């Protein structure tokens, strides 16, 4: 078992022991951590076997400094500051295991200056790579009604999306929308109070806007086939998602690679399907109550595992 007792609760790696169990790094090999974050998963992969080599990527500039410090203690480690959709540009050996830990990291949430959390009166940024792209504040002031609907209705899956979009459009001269906490209050005012509600009323709106401005769905869809191609035979791809939309994309890709129908509308004859992999998790792995108590971020985590059995070009 991997112990993270010394780490702050918010920085503990989600489903760490399950990742180690299913990627089985104790047998030795080459691994890729697609979201380095604070290095918890990379650390576990390296500790499992002294001969292991871990490549890690992260588009967040702040992760680069953490990776540089991490590499001082780990010779079998290399870091690249790129989005995982750009991993095709890297020359990597056939990989025995790949991990994708999707969504925003606890480091980004805890850094008030990044604008991911509605707890802080800070500029509403939300960019994973804050050196490029449009900020969430700029998006709110400039996005079309259709783009707002894609973000809040489709990506955020927010029930009251129409009212929220109307309020955003009506507040475009309001400077309060530039700040995380004040924008959260604006959103909260659009949503009826529900007794026993466990999440902040602005959670889904923040989530949808973050997914939109970082093109998280497009990056995930682009990355999955590239990563699968980089697996060695019998190599395993592990994906942790925190959002139902992300999980559906992963599930469909896994089913496609396993030669299964991707959804109820897929009527392609079975004899015309080709299986390139085995799905090792019939149902996604979720956190046990003990982990949820110690790390609330794990509550919505779902882990799926795919094992490669055939190269696509064979």
FENZI-V845520 format. One record per residue. N is the residue number from 1. OMEGA is omega in degrees with one decimal (* if undefined). Layout:
n = [N;N]
omega = [OMEGA;OMEGA]
This chain:
n = [1;2;3;4;5;6;7;8;9;10;11;12;13;14;15;16;17;18;19;20;21;22;23;24;25;26;27;28;29;30;31;32;33;34;35;36;37;38;39;40;41;42;43;44;45;46;47;48;49;50;51;52;53;54;55;56;57;58;59;60;61;62;63;64;65;66;67;68;69;70;71;72;73;74;75;76;77;78;79;80;81;82;83;84;85;86;87;88;89;90;91;92;93;94;95;96;97;98;99;100;101;102;103;104;105;106;107;108;109;110;111;112;113;114;115;116;117;118;119;120;121;122;123;124;125;126;127;128;129;130;131;132;133;134;135;136;137;138;139;140;141;142;143;144;145;146;147;148;149;150;151;152;153;154;155;156;157;158;159;160;161;162;163;164;165;166;167;168;169;170;171;172;173;174;175;176;177;178;179;180;181;182;183;184;185;186;187;188;189;190;191;192;193;194;195;196;197;198;199;200;201;202;203;204;205;206;207;208;209;210;211;212;213;214;215;216;217;218;219;220;221;222;223;224;225;226;227;228;229;230;231;232;233;234;235;236;237;238;239;240;241;242;243;244;245;246;247;248;249;250;251;252;253;254;255;256;257;258;259;260;261;262;263;264;265;266;267;268;269;270;271;272;273;274;275;276;277;278;279;280;281;282;283;284;285;286;287;288;289;290;291;292;293;294;295;296;297;298;299;300;301;302;303;304;305;306;307;308;309;310;311;312;313;314]
omega = [179.3;-179.6;177.2;-173.5;-176.8;-176.4;171.7;-176.5;-175.6;-176.2;179.4;-176.2;-176.2;175.7;-174.0;-176.8;176.6;177.1;179.8;-179.7;-172.3;175.7;174.1;-178.8;-179.7;179.5;179.6;177.0;-178.3;-174.1;177.8;174.5;-172.0;177.0;-172.6;178.7;177.5;174.6;-177.6;179.3;178.2;179.2;-178.9;179.3;179.2;-178.6;-174.6;-179.5;-175.7;179.4;-179.1;172.5;-179.6;169.3;-179.9;177.0;175.4;-178.6;-177.6;179.4;-179.5;177.6;-179.6;179.6;177.2;179.2;177.9;176.7;179.9;-176.3;177.8;-178.7;-175.7;-179.7;-177.7;-174.1;176.4;-175.7;175.9;178.2;178.0;171.0;-176.7;174.6;-179.3;-173.7;178.8;-179.2;-178.6;173.5;-177.5;174.4;173.4;-170.4;179.2;178.7;178.1;177.3;170.0;175.8;-168.9;175.6;-177.5;-179.0;178.7;177.5;179.2;178.7;-175.8;178.1;-175.8;-177.3;-177.4;174.7;178.3;-173.9;179.2;178.4;-171.5;174.3;-177.4;178.4;-177.6;-175.1;175.6;177.9;174.7;173.3;-173.8;175.2;-178.9;177.5;-177.2;178.5;177.5;178.6;178.0;178.8;-178.0;-176.9;-172.0;-173.3;174.1;178.2;178.9;178.5;176.6;178.5;178.1;-178.0;-169.8;-179.9;-172.6;-176.9;179.3;-178.0;-177.7;-177.4;-174.5;-174.0;-178.4;-179.7;-179.2;179.4;177.8;179.6;177.5;-179.4;179.7;-178.3;-174.7;172.6;-178.3;-178.3;179.9;-179.8;179.0;-172.6;-172.7;-174.6;-178.6;175.4;177.6;178.1;177.5;179.1;-178.5;179.7;-179.9;-168.7;178.8;175.5;179.0;-179.4;178.0;-180.0;-173.0;-177.6;177.8;-177.9;-178.0;-173.8;-176.0;177.6;176.8;-179.2;-178.5;178.5;178.6;179.7;-177.4;-172.4;178.0;-178.1;-175.7;179.5;178.7;179.4;179.8;-179.4;178.9;-173.3;-171.9;179.3;178.1;-179.7;178.3;179.4;-177.7;177.2;169.0;175.0;-174.6;175.1;-174.0;175.5;179.4;-179.1;174.7;177.5;-178.4;-172.6;-174.8;179.9;176.6;-178.7;177.9;178.3;179.3;-179.0;179.5;179.4;179.3;179.5;177.8;179.7;-179.8;178.5;-179.7;175.5;-175.7;175.6;-175.1;178.4;-178.3;-177.4;178.4;-179.9;-176.6;-178.0;179.0;-179.8;176.6;178.8;178.1;-173.3;172.3;173.3;-175.3;-179.9;179.4;172.6;-179.3;176.2;178.5;-176.4;173.7;-175.7;-179.6;178.9;179.5;178.4;-178.1;-176.4;-176.1;179.6;-177.2;-174.2;-176.1;-176.0;174.9;-177.9;175.8;-176.8;177.2;179.6;-176.6;179.1;-176.1;175.8;-176.9;-176.8;180.0;*]
